[in-house]
Amino acid sequence: MKYSPRKLKTNVNISPTSPAKDFFLLLSGIFCVIIIVYFILGLLVNVAVARLPVQVEEGLGRVFKQFYENAKNDEESKKLQGLLDKLVAGFPEKGRAFRVYLVENEMVNAVALPGGNIVVFTGLMKEVEAEEEISFVLAHELGHFANRDHLKGLGRGLILWTLSAGFLGYDNIVTALAGQSLMGVQMKFSQAQETKADLFALELMSKQLGTVAGAVAFMGKISPKEGKGMLGYYFSTHPHPKKRMKVIQDEIRSKGYNTEGLVNGY
């Protein structure tokens, strides 16, 4: 007679479910908790940022001084400041001081930092051919200040790091996976901020310069040069240039903004 071993019955040493399944459920639960807490704290950050005194923001600005302490101080920098001052005259919050710094770097980008500081990289300046184009970039960054996006991003970034480390530890693969998952959520939030900043820039340029031609010209330059496809922008802070251009063109048609007058060489 052939021997057939009997299955062991469940006891304290035998789990009725798969350990892999238990781990997956536990990991999913942790992710859900982190995301829920992240959104709740993110809303609180937005409320706190809206009430943050300008003096406190200026204090934070000194922390970021390292990013522009080696900025250029030449005629091009002074010209940038003049373009910024013209736009700031129409900024909603009166009495705020803004400063632009030109920093040697090949990145085609500009950033808004706490304390009313805008950093423009020389790589971006190589792409512009008219004052109105760089005015669009500066007006866009002012849009971030108007919406306090730079402070919201700083607060949310701190929350993201704290949650990942607090729930899962500082240095392990699970923390890395959690950080990547939440980063996708954060990037989509940032894309919405970028769109608002574009729309703010159009309104400010129309008000102060009488034309939004610089926005169309600048976006027309960077769109064809962008090599990443739409999918590559899913985890990007900025929407795809083609999407940005469409939103800008729709807004121009909707508001009847002037697109003529791109005459000032840079």
N, C-alpha and C positions, 0 to 999 in steps of 0.2 A: 504494500500500500504506500502511495507517494505522500511524502510529508508536505503539508501546506501550512506555513506559519500564519498564525492569527494576528490580525491588526491589534496594536496596543490601544487600549482605551485611554480616553483623556484623563490626565492626572495633573498634579502640580508641575510636573516637568515637561508636559506636552501641551503645546498651544493648539487650539482648534482652528486657528487661522494662520495664514502665511506671514512670516516675519517681514518679508518684503512689502506685503500689503499694509501691514501695521505701520511700517516706517513711512510709506507713501502717504497714508492717511494723516499721520502725525505731522509730516512735513507740510502737507496741504493746509492743515489746521493752523500751523504756525504762520504760514504765508497769509492766510485770510485775516488772522488777528493783527499781523503787522500792517497790512494794507488798510484795515478799518481804523486802527490807531493812527496811522499816517495821515489819512484823510481828515480825521477829527482834529488832530494837532495842526494840520495844514490850514484848516479853517480858522483856528485860533490864532495862527501866525498872521493870517490876512487881517484879522480884526486888530491885532496888536500893532501891526505895521502901519495901518491906517491912522493910528493915534500916536505914533512915535514922533516926538518933537524933533524938529530939524536940527537942534543943537546936539541931540544924541546921535543922529545920523552923521553929523560932521565929525563927531568923536570917533565913530566907526571908520570914517574915511581915512583917518590917520593910520589905521592898521594896514590899509592897502597902499600906503605911500610907496612901498618897495616896487610896485608895478609901474610907477611912472617917475621914480626919482632920477632916472637917467634919460629923461625925455630931452628931445632936441629943443634948442632955444635959438631959432633962426627966423628969417623973414617968412618962411612957409608956416611956421608955428604961429606967428603973429597974425598972419592972414587967416588961418583957421579960427583963431580966437575972435577975429572981427566978424567972420561969418556966423559963429555961434552967438555972439552978442546980439546980432541983428535978429536972430530967431528967438533968443531969450526975452526980448522986449515984448513978445506976444505970449510968453509962458503964463499959464493960469495962476500959479502962485507968485505973486509979486514980491520983489525983494530978495529972491533967492539968487545966490551967486553960483555960476557954473564956470568951469575951467576945462579947456581941452588940452591934452598933451599928445605930442607926436612922438611915438616910440619906434625905434629902429627894429623892425621885425618883418619878415616876408609874408606873414599871414595877411590875407585879404579880409580884414575884420576891424571892428571897433567895439568897445565895451563901455558900459556904464558902471561906475563904481560908487560906493557910498560917499556922501559928502559933496555931491554935485560935480564929480570928476569924470571926464570922458577921455578914454585913451583911444587914439586912432593910430593904427600901425602903418608904417611906410609902404608895406605891400599893398594896402588898399589905395594909397595915394597914387600908385603907379597905374591904377586902373581907371582913374577919373580924368576927364578932359575938360570939365566945365565946373564953375563954382556951384551951379545948381545941383550937380550930382553929389558933391560932398555935403552940400546943405541938406540933401535928403537923408544922408547917413547921420548927420548931427541931429536933425529933427527927429529921426527914428529913435536915437538914444535919449533925447529929451522926453520922448513918449514913454520910455521905461521909467524915467524919473516921475513923470506925471502919474503913472499908475503904480509907482513904487515897486516895480517888478524886481529891481536889483535887490531890494531888501527881502521881498517874498522868496526870491530864489535862495538868498543866503540862509534864511530861516528854514526853508524846506530842505536845503542841503544838509544842514545841521541835524534836523530831525531824521533824515534818511540814514545818515551815518550812525546816529545814536541808537535808532531802532535795530538796525542790522547787527551792531556790536552788542547791544544790550540783550537781545533775544537769543542770539546765536553764537556769540563770542567774536573775537577780533580777527582770528586768522584761521579760517577753515573753508572748505569748498561750499558748505551750506550757506555761509555768510555771503560768499561771492555770488551764488545763484540768487539769493534773496535780493542782494543789491542790484543785480541785473534786472530782475523782475520789476522792482520798484522804480528803477531808472527809466524803464519804458513808460511808466505812468507819469513820471516827472517830465520827461521829454515832451509828451503830448501837451502837458500843461504849459510848457515853455513855448510851444508852437503857437498856442492861443495868445500868449503874451506878445509874441513877435507880430502877429497879425494886427493886434490892437495898436502896437507901436507904429506900424506902417500907416494905419488910418489916421492916427494922431499926427504923424508927420505930414500927410497930405493936407490936413486942415490947417496946420501951423504954417506950412509953406505958402498955401493960398492966401492966408491972412497977411503974412509978413513980406512975401516976395511977389505975390500977385500971379504966380505960376507954379505948377507942379511938374513942369517939364523935366526937372532933374530926376524925379522918381522914375519916370518912364525910361529916361536915357540910362540911368544906372542899372535898373533891373534888366533892361535890354542887353546890357553888356555881360552881366554875370550869368544870365540864363543859358546862352549857348555854350559857355565854357564849363558848365557843371557836368561832370562825368558820371556822377552817381544817378541811378535810376530812382523811381519813386519809392521802391522798397528800401533803398539805402537811406532814405530820409525818415523812416519810421522811428529810429532811435536818434534822431537829430534834434537839436534845439530849435532849428529854423525849418519852416515848411519848404518844400521844393520851390526853387525860383519860379518855375512855371505857374505854380499855384499862387505864389505871392503876386506875380504879375497879373494874373486873372482877377484876384481880389482888388488890386490897385486900379485896374482898368474899369472894373465894375463900379467902384466907388467914384472914380472920375466921371463916368457917365451919369451916375445917380445924382451927384452933387453939382455937376456942370462946371468942374474946375477947369481953369485955363491951362492948356498944355503947350502954349507957344512961349517964345522968349528965351530959348537956350542959346544965349549969345556970348556969355562971359567965358573966355578961355581960361584954363587954369595952368 
